[in-house]
Amino acid sequence: DARQRGIDRMGILGSVFNFLGLGEHNAPLPVVSSGQRVPLQADARGRLRVAVETSVDAGGAAARARHQSAPEGATAGLASSSPRSVVTALVQNRSASRRFLQLHDLAASPPAAGAVPVASYTVEGNATLPLDFRALPKAFATGVVWTVSQTDATYTIAVEKFFVEMVLQDPT
């Protein structure tokens, strides 16, 4: 009986390993057809490579916007070009340097160099910063633009690899 349980555990464990994908690095990404299975893609450092995606529900009751700086080092992203409130954000600084995530009340990106943000958050090098405003969502009257800056008080362009994911909602 104990031996049978051990075999069952190995079967479950084997299924888990078969489910988990291994990343594969390809300098130029492969071209795939609809429905074709492919291995997960990794960057040159072995980190999972993800695509930029933005989606808004048709009813406008809530929006979820995902933004990722391009590998070349984009410094800003437009989360919303209309009034929204930021509910949560997850920020990953993939560089070794301390940088600042800034939020601007604008309908277009990027802001001018030297622009003063509505809010600024310190993100240490190679760190992840979760921001949670569910108790009191941070409202933006014009739109929501995020930037990566070298300084806290004003937008000073910082070319870094950042990942920013925000959950937005209509302002209340």
C-alpha positions in Angstrom: 0.0 0.0 0.0 2.8 2.5 0.9 4.6 1.5 -2.3 1.5 2.2 -4.3 1.2 5.7 -2.7 4.8 6.4 -3.7 4.1 5.4 -7.3 1.0 7.7 -7.3 3.1 10.6 -6.0 5.6 10.0 -8.7 2.8 10.0 -11.3 1.5 13.4 -10.0 5.0 14.8 -9.7 5.8 13.6 -13.3 2.6 15.4 -14.5 3.6 18.6 -12.8 7.1 18.5 -14.5 5.4 17.8 -17.9 3.1 20.8 -17.4 5.9 23.3 -16.5 7.5 24.7 -19.6 11.2 25.4 -20.1 12.2 28.7 -21.7 14.2 28.8 -24.9 16.2 31.8 -26.0 16.0 32.8 -29.7 17.6 36.1 -30.6 15.0 36.7 -33.4 11.7 35.4 -32.1 10.3 32.5 -34.1 7.3 33.0 -36.4 4.4 30.7 -35.3 1.1 29.8 -36.8 -2.3 30.1 -35.0 -2.7 27.2 -32.6 0.9 26.0 -32.9 2.6 24.9 -29.6 5.9 26.5 -28.9 8.3 26.6 -26.0 8.2 29.6 -23.7 10.6 32.3 -24.9 13.4 33.6 -22.7 15.6 36.7 -23.0 19.4 36.5 -23.1 19.5 36.2 -19.3 17.0 33.4 -19.1 14.1 35.5 -17.9 10.7 34.8 -19.3 10.0 37.1 -22.3 6.6 38.6 -22.4 4.7 40.7 -24.9 3.0 44.1 -24.4 -0.7 43.9 -24.0 -3.4 46.5 -23.3 -7.0 45.6 -22.8 -10.1 47.6 -21.8 -13.5 46.1 -21.2 -16.1 47.3 -23.6 -18.5 48.6 -20.9 -15.9 51.0 -19.6 -16.6 50.0 -16.0 -13.0 49.0 -15.4 -9.8 48.8 -17.4 -6.7 46.7 -17.0 -3.6 48.0 -18.8 -0.3 46.2 -19.0 2.8 48.0 -20.1 6.4 46.9 -20.4 9.3 49.0 -21.4 10.9 47.8 -24.7 14.2 46.0 -24.5 15.8 49.1 -26.1 14.7 51.1 -23.0 11.4 52.9 -23.4 11.0 55.5 -20.6 7.3 56.1 -20.5 3.9 54.4 -21.1 0.4 55.6 -21.6 -1.9 53.6 -19.3 -5.0 55.6 -20.2 -5.8 58.6 -22.4 -9.0 59.4 -20.5 -9.8 60.0 -16.8 -9.1 56.9 -14.7 -8.1 55.9 -11.2 -5.2 53.6 -10.4 -6.2 50.8 -8.2 -3.0 48.7 -8.1 0.3 48.6 -9.8 3.2 46.2 -9.9 6.5 47.6 -10.8 9.7 45.7 -11.6 13.0 47.5 -12.0 15.2 45.2 -14.1 18.3 47.4 -13.9 20.9 47.6 -11.2 20.2 51.3 -10.5 17.7 52.9 -8.2 15.0 54.6 -10.3 11.7 56.3 -9.8 8.3 55.3 -11.1 6.4 58.5 -11.8 2.7 58.9 -12.4 1.5 61.9 -14.5 -2.0 63.3 -15.1 -1.7 63.4 -18.9 -3.5 62.1 -21.9 -0.4 61.5 -24.1 3.0 60.0 -23.5 5.8 60.9 -23.0 5.7 64.1 -20.9 8.3 66.8 -21.5 11.6 66.4 -19.7 11.4 68.2 -16.4 7.7 67.6 -16.0 6.5 67.3 -12.4 4.6 64.1 -11.6 1.5 63.7 -9.5 3.2 60.9 -7.6 6.7 59.4 -7.5 7.8 56.0 -6.0 11.3 54.8 -5.4 12.1 51.4 -7.0 15.5 50.0 -6.0 17.7 48.3 -8.5 16.6 44.7 -9.4 13.6 45.1 -7.2 9.8 44.7 -7.4 7.4 47.3 -5.9 3.7 46.5 -5.4 1.5 49.5 -5.0 -2.0 49.1 -3.6 -4.5 51.9 -3.7 -7.7 49.7 -3.3 -8.7 51.6 -0.2 -8.5 55.0 -1.9 -7.8 54.7 -5.7 -5.4 57.4 -7.0 -7.6 59.5 -9.4 -6.3 61.2 -12.6 -8.6 63.8 -14.3 -6.9 63.8 -17.7 -5.3 60.4 -18.2 -2.5 58.2 -16.7 1.1 58.2 -18.0 3.9 56.4 -16.2 7.6 57.3 -16.6 10.9 55.9 -15.4 13.0 58.7 -14.0 16.5 59.2 -12.6 15.1 61.8 -10.1 12.2 61.9 -7.8 10.8 65.4 -8.2 10.9 65.9 -12.0 11.0 63.7 -15.0 14.6 63.0 -15.9 14.7 60.4 -18.6 16.2 57.1 -17.4 16.7 54.5 -20.0 16.1 51.3 -18.1 14.3 48.0 -18.3 11.1 48.4 -16.4 7.9 46.4 -16.2 4.7 48.2 -15.1 1.3 46.6 -14.7 -1.6 48.7 -13.6 -5.2 48.0 -12.7 -7.4 51.0 -13.5 -11.0 51.9 -13.0 -13.3 54.7 -14.0 -12.9 57.6 -11.6 -15.5 57.6 -8.8 
